[in-house]
């Protein structure tokens, strides 16, 4: 049974807004890659990230509190996802980066949150029509329920990505997904001092291994001398690359002078930079 509801709006930015309990910790910086793909994640017990199709602009929403799980609506919700959180009597809807938009009283203890997106239109730049306002709107439902894993009940076709693959279309090794890539990089890779985005047209440089995707960064692994190109295809993707491919990309990008006197000098890394022409050989 419906206990209480609020109608209002929220102002997302960077394709997101949040929900936070009264005592919840703001943990927008802890959202995982899987959470971004599902468009919903409780990144801490009292904080929820909600994704939007539109990058910004006021978005209509309705939030409801029920005493038990409500039935799925008959409306044409295009994407439906659920997460669990811990209620403490009040939850706020926050515009990005954390401005209160509206709030509603909730039961205390474990809650289930269902978010439903409607009015989504494919093919829009930053999710915004050129000839009028966006039709995107959301329905949020909360009710007491035991903790459970996140679940996507219905995928919007534009948000459903293929499973990550360990091989690029041409067979070379690749790593897909924000979290897996960050773990791999932190294991010992070093960044090549090159920029793609700050030079006009650089974002269109194709990601090696084809057939789609663009380059964002280049990494090297001094442990084994391998090169990796970081970019985006269906999702963030890291692909192995040859030295010739790296040299070709450097010829089309904005290259900065490498700092050969950094706090972590590594002759293996210096040798790698020398081979691609980014360092002066020692006298």
GIPE-V682637 format. One record per run of one state. SS is the DSSP state (H for helix, E for strand, C for the rest). FROM is the first residue (numbers start at 1). TO is the last residue. If there is no record, write none. Layout:
[[SS	FROM	TO] [SS	FROM	TO]]
//
This chain:
[[C	1	1] [E	2	13] [C	14	15] [E	16	21] [C	22	27] [H	28	30] [C	31	32] [H	33	38] [C	39	39] [E	40	44] [C	45	46] [E	47	51] [C	52	56] [E	57	66] [C	67	78] [E	79	95] [C	96	98] [E	99	118] [C	119	124] [H	125	127] [C	128	136] [E	137	144] [C	145	150] [E	151	154] [C	155	166] [E	167	167] [C	168	172] [E	173	176] [C	177	177] [H	178	186] [C	187	188] [E	189	191] [C	192	193] [E	194	195] [C	196	201] [H	202	204] [C	205	205] [E	206	206] [C	207	213] [E	214	221] [C	222	225] [E	226	232] [C	233	235] [E	236	241] [C	242	242] [H	243	250] [C	251	253] [E	254	255] [C	256	266] [H	267	275] [C	276	283]]
//
